[in-house]
């Protein structure tokens, strides 16, 4: 995960900031927050996102709590994304 356009050391905070826009481009999901922060993460490793069609990857709904891909039945919380958890596989020993 990468955070850019950061004006604070910690980046966006889900209790004080909100996602305004989310999109897919070239295997990366981007999320732009009201504060101007931008977070991005790869679809690789997330079984539903990685195997999805391009059109379905771009159909992202934003709620106060996270991102939802209706056609993929995938939901990711903003808190989880900011913590580096975006639906990737975990090794069997780490579950």
Secondary structure, 3 states (H helix, E strand, C coil): CEEECCCCCCCCCCCCCCEEEEEEECCEEEEEECCCCEEEEECCCEHHHHCCCHHHHCCCEECCCEEEECCCCEEEEHHHHHCCCCCECCCHHHC
